[in-house]
Amino acid sequence: MLKIRLMGTKNDIKWFEKILQRQPKVAVTEVSELYRNKGTNRYYRAYVEVQKANTKQKTD
């Protein structure tokens, strides 16, 4: 499992969360709420937990 901190604008963070969730080799297990970075009203941070997805598929 990996814990990743995303930092950027609200739109940037949401955009990257969608990219992570579309990856077949990555399973997103948790996404935190957005937190404001101190000293700025523009930038936020969010925390994402990911792990390897079970990509093995049986073929008949």
Secondary structure, 3 states (H helix, E strand, C coil): CEEEEEEECHHHHHHHHHHHHHCCCEEEEEECCCEECCCCCCCEEEEEEEEECCCCCCCC
